[in-house]
Amino acid sequence: MIERDDAEGGSRSDEENDAEDLRSELRSFGRRRGRKLSALQDGLLRDLLPRLALDLKKPAPADATQLFDAPVREVWLEIGFGGGEHLVWQARANADVGLIGCEPFLDGVVKVLTQIDRDGLKTVRLHADDARDVLRWLPDASIARAFVLYPDPWPKRKHLKRRLVNGALLDGLARVMKPGGELRVGTDIADYARTMLMAFQGEPRFRWTAEGPDDWRIRPSDWPQTRYEDKAVREGRRSCYLLFERV
């Protein structure tokens, strides 16, 4: 039996640690840091990120548009923006929309900070941690569109419970999304697409809008391709583009 040390200096078995995981909210992401950051990137994390980060210690505003310095007509949320290609594209293409991006991997956060600083984007707020904390913090019916694109597939059977898209996540999204709002979910893993659709079957507050195969096989024109999809194409995997309406 494999054991690992706990914070108290003792040891616990894998079974005990798995049981503790199930009693708490499982982490759906892996490492937080990759390559060493440059001095410029460290500076952006130190100086720019605090100005853009959501302060979850304060009560959320009744109107989420108040989170932004520039006037915006509505707010969109991206959960796990990765390298930020999609988040920044949407910010550039929709100057009157406020975007909240959540990403625990600091390399991705730095990439977005670099582009925000370079382009002078005024309508992006960030949370460099677990998006589920933001879902609990946001007011009801405050998000007009949400994106969950290429979440970690956790392919090993023993890790399937860590997949992000599940009933608990959909419950949180249903609470914060406005009726008629759109939720976009993308994956290049067929088994994950299947389990995603199973999760949505158990959530009557979302309706899958597809009327034919092309509606989930062809990427919408306002859904830019990300580096994760580039990798899927190179490796011969087809992506699924799932669009749901908040009923």
N, C-alpha and C positions, 0 to 999 in steps of 0.2 A: 504494500500500500504506500503510495507516494504522499509525503506530507510536506507542507511548507510553513515557515514561521509566520505567526500572526504579530500584530502590533504590540502585544503584551510580552513578547519574547518567548512564548510557548510554541506549540505546534498543533496544527489541525490537519485532518485528513482531507483529501479531495472531496469526499462525500459531504463532510461538514461544511467545507467552503461552498460547494454547490448549493447546499441547503440554505446557507446564508444569502447567496446570490438570489435565490428564489423568494426569500423573504423581503428583499429590497429591490429597487428598480435596477435591472441589469443594464450595464453599460453597453451601448450598441456600436462603439467605435474603439479602435485600437490605440496605437501610440499617438502622442501629442506633438512630438518634435521629430524632425528628420535631420537634414544637414545643418551644419553650423551657420548661423545667420551672420550677415555682414554688419559692419558698423552702422550703415544706413538703415538696414532693416531693424536692427536693435533700437535705433532712434525712433523709427515709426511705431514700434510696439510701445516704447516708453512715452512718446509725446502725442502721437496722433490717436492711437487706439483709445486712450482714456476719454478723449473728446467725443468719440463716436460710439463708445460702448453703452449699452443699456444699463441703467442702474437698477438692478432688481431689488435692492434694499429699500428703494422708495416705492410708494404706491404707484401703480400704473395710472396714466391719465385716462379719464373717461373716454376721450377721443384719441385714438392712436395717431392721428395725423399731427397731434401736438408734439410728438416725439422729434419732429424735424424742424430745423431752423428755416428752411425754405417752405413756402406753401405747397401742399400736395392735396390732391382730391381724394386719394384713397391709399391704403397700405397693403403691400404684398410681403409675403414671408417665404424665405428659402431656407430649408432645413438641410444642412450639410452641403455648403456651396463648393467644397473641394478647392480647386484652383481659382475659383471665382469668375470663370469665363462667362457663365450664364448670368450671374448676378450683375456683373459690370455691364454686360450687353443690355440687359433689361433697364438698368439705370440710365444708360445713354439713350436708349430708344424711347423711354417713357419719363420725360423730365418732370411730369406733373404727378408722378407716383412715388411714394416713399417706400423704400425697400429695407426690410430687416433681414440680415444674413446671419445664420448660425453655423459655426464651424469650430470644433475643438482642436483641429490640427493646425498648429501655429504657422507652419510653412504656407498653408493656404491663406490664413489670415494676413500674413505679410504680403503675399501677392496682391490681395485685394487692397490693402492699405497703400501699396505702391501705386496702383492704378488710380485710386481715389485721390491721392496726393498729386499725381501727375496731371489728371484731368480736371481737378477741382470739383469733383462731384459733391453735391450738397444734400442729396436725398437718400443717403445710405447710413443705416445704423447697424452695429455689429454686436454679436454675442460670441465670444471666443470660448464657448463651453457647450454643455449639453442643451440642445434646443427644447427639451421637455421642460426645463426650468422656465423658459420664455413662454411656453404654452400655458403653464400654470399662472403666470404673471399677467399676461395680456387680458384686457377686458373682453367680455362677451361680444360676439358679432363685430369684431374690430378689423378683421382681415378679409380683403376682397379676393385675393388669389394667393395660393400657396403652392410650393414646389418641393418635391422630395425626389431628387434626381440621382440615380445610380448609388443608392445607399450600399454600405458594405454588405455583401451577400452572405457572409459567414457560412461558407460552403460545407464545413464539417458538421456531421449530424449532431455531435454533442454541443455544437455552438448555435444550432438553429434558433434556440430560445432567445438569442441576442439580436435577432433581426429586428430592425427598427419598425418596419411597417407591420403593425399588429392592431388588435382591437383597442388597446390602451392609447396608442398614438392617435388613432382615428377618433376616439372619444374626445381627446384634447383638441384636435383640429376642428371637429364639429362644433365644439363650444365657441372657439374664437373666430370661426369663419362666418361671414354674412350669408344669409339665405340668397341663393343664386350665385354665390361665389364659386370659383373654379379651383379644383385641386389637380395638379399635374404630377404624375408619378412615372418615373422612367427606370428601366432596368434592362440589362442585356443577359440576365440569367433566367432561363425559362422556368426553372423550378421556383425561383423567387417570384416571378410574375404570377405563377399559379397560386402561391400562398398569399400574395397580395390580394388577388381577386377573391380568394376565400375569406380573407379578413373583411373585405368590403361587402361581401354577401351578408355578413352578420351585422352590418351597420346601415340601418335604413335611412340615416340622414344624408347619405351620399348616393347619387345615381350615376352609374357608368353611362357616358353619353355616346359610346360607339354604336353605330348602326350597321357597320360592315367591317371586314378585315382591314381595309385601307385606313380606317379611323384609328387603328392602334399600330399599324405597320409603318405608316408614313409620318415622319416628324413634321409638325406644324411649322409654317414659315417663321413664326415668332418664337420658336424654340431653338436657339442656336446650339450647334454641336459643341460638346465639351471634350476635353482631353480624355475623359473616361470612355466616351463613345468612340473617339478616334481609336483608342486601344481595342475596343470591342470589334471594330471594323477590321483592324489589322489582324486580329486573331480569329476572324471568321464568325463572330457571333452577331445575331440580329437583335436589334433593340425593340422593346415594346414601349409605346408612348400611350399611357393610360390617362384619360381625362375624366374627371368626375365633377358633378355639380352638387353643391351643398343644397339640399332640398329645404 
